Amino acid sequence: MGYLGYVSEAQNCRLGFKGLSSGKAYEQSYNLTSLCRPIMRILADQTSKSGSLSVVDNLQRLCLARDEETFSIRYNTLEGQRMVLYAGQAAKSRWLSGQGIALESAFQRPPPEIDSATIQNPKRLEKELETVGRQGYVSNYG
């Protein structure tokens, strides 16, 4: 039906062209993404920083949109990419500290390969979030 394609050389399947068109149709019907793109561009131009729009989905972050920055240092998140909920500035500043998601539930899945700067202990992350709340901003290195 076009949603999957078989790659004979690799002897496995890949996403077909209908998957792409379904994704684009979803993107066009989801107004939040189209509303945020111009705002992300303005913020990037004013701050010389990149940004992205993500949502919480099944205890993961799902990147819906990102700005196409032109800076020499690139933000390495791709649209459609899934990431652990507890890693990164966005997670610390918004989802974990502002949406009432229990920290323990965010750590239920086995962690993927993450850099050594990522806090992987719920109690330590809880202390970090308290600091974020007091400061009113997040800094991230790594």
C-alpha positions as CSV (number, residue, x, y, z in Angstrom):
1,M,0.0,0.0,0.0
2,G,3.0,2.3,-0.1
3,Y,3.6,2.7,3.7
4,L,6.6,0.2,3.7
5,G,9.1,-0.6,1.0
6,Y,11.4,-3.6,0.8
7,V,15.1,-3.0,0.2
8,S,16.5,-6.2,-1.4
9,E,20.2,-5.3,-0.9
10,A,19.8,-4.9,2.8
11,Q,17.0,-7.5,3.1
12,N,14.8,-5.3,5.3
13,C,12.0,-2.8,5.1
14,R,12.0,1.0,5.1
15,L,9.3,3.6,5.4
16,G,7.6,4.1,2.1
17,F,6.5,7.3,0.4
18,K,3.0,7.2,1.8
19,G,4.5,7.5,5.3
20,L,6.1,10.8,4.2
21,S,2.9,12.1,2.8
22,S,1.0,11.1,5.9
23,G,3.5,13.0,8.1
24,K,3.3,16.1,5.9
25,A,-0.5,16.0,6.0
26,Y,-0.4,15.8,9.8
27,E,2.1,18.7,10.0
28,Q,-0.1,20.9,7.8
29,S,-3.2,20.1,10.0
30,Y,-1.3,20.8,13.2
31,N,-1.4,24.6,13.6
32,L,1.0,24.8,16.5
33,T,3.9,23.9,14.3
34,S,3.1,26.5,11.6
35,L,2.4,29.2,14.3
36,C,5.7,28.5,16.0
37,R,8.1,28.5,13.1
38,P,8.1,32.3,12.5
39,I,8.5,32.9,16.3
40,M,11.4,30.5,16.5
41,R,13.1,32.3,13.5
42,I,12.7,35.7,15.3
43,L,14.1,34.4,18.5
44,A,17.0,32.8,16.7
45,D,17.8,36.0,14.8
46,Q,17.6,38.1,18.1
47,T,19.7,35.7,20.2
48,S,21.9,33.9,17.7
49,K,20.7,30.6,19.3
50,S,18.8,27.8,17.8
51,G,15.5,26.4,19.1
52,S,12.9,23.7,18.7
53,L,9.3,22.9,19.5
54,S,8.8,19.6,21.2
55,V,5.9,17.9,22.9
56,V,5.7,15.1,25.5
57,D,4.6,11.8,23.9
58,N,4.7,8.5,25.8
59,L,7.3,9.8,28.3
60,Q,9.5,11.0,25.5
61,R,10.2,14.3,23.9
62,L,9.1,14.5,20.3
63,C,10.6,17.3,18.2
64,L,7.9,18.8,16.0
65,A,9.8,21.7,14.6
66,R,13.2,23.4,14.7
67,D,14.6,26.5,13.2
68,E,17.0,26.2,10.3
69,E,19.8,28.1,11.9
70,T,22.7,29.6,9.9
71,F,25.2,29.7,12.7
72,S,28.5,27.9,12.7
73,I,27.5,25.9,15.8
74,R,24.5,23.7,14.9
75,Y,21.7,22.4,17.1
76,N,21.6,18.7,16.4
77,T,17.9,17.8,16.9
78,L,16.0,16.7,13.9
79,E,12.2,17.1,13.4
80,G,10.6,13.8,14.2
81,Q,13.4,12.8,16.6
82,R,12.5,11.3,19.9
83,M,14.6,11.9,23.0
84,V,14.5,11.0,26.6
85,L,12.3,13.3,28.6
86,Y,14.8,14.2,31.3
87,A,17.8,15.3,29.1
88,G,18.4,18.8,27.9
89,Q,17.3,22.4,28.6
90,A,13.8,22.1,27.3
91,A,13.0,19.1,29.5
92,K,14.4,20.8,32.6
93,S,12.8,24.2,32.0
94,R,9.4,23.1,31.0
95,W,8.2,19.5,31.0
96,L,9.7,18.2,34.2
97,S,9.4,21.3,36.3
98,G,6.1,22.6,34.9
99,Q,3.8,19.7,33.9
100,G,3.7,17.5,36.9
101,I,5.3,14.5,35.3
102,A,6.8,12.3,38.1
103,L,10.5,12.1,37.7
104,E,10.5,8.4,38.5
105,S,8.2,7.7,35.5
106,A,10.6,9.5,33.1
107,F,13.3,7.1,34.2
108,Q,11.3,3.9,33.7
109,R,12.8,3.1,30.3
110,P,16.4,1.9,30.0
111,P,18.5,5.0,29.1
112,P,19.9,5.2,25.6
113,E,23.5,6.4,24.9
114,I,23.6,9.8,26.5
115,D,26.6,12.1,27.2
116,S,28.2,12.0,30.6
117,A,26.8,15.5,31.4
118,T,23.2,14.2,31.5
119,I,21.8,13.6,34.9
120,Q,20.4,10.1,35.1
121,N,19.4,9.9,38.7
122,P,15.8,11.1,39.6
123,K,16.9,12.6,43.0
124,R,19.8,14.5,41.6
125,L,17.6,15.8,38.8
126,E,14.9,16.9,41.3
127,K,17.6,19.1,43.0
128,E,18.6,20.5,39.6
129,L,15.0,21.4,38.9
130,E,14.7,23.2,42.2
131,T,17.7,25.3,41.1
132,V,16.0,25.9,37.8
133,G,12.9,27.1,39.5
134,R,14.8,29.5,41.7
135,Q,17.0,30.9,38.9
136,G,14.2,31.1,36.4
137,Y,16.4,29.8,33.5
138,V,18.4,26.7,32.5
139,S,22.0,26.5,31.2
140,N,23.1,23.3,29.5
141,Y,26.6,22.2,28.5
142,G,27.2,19.1,26.4
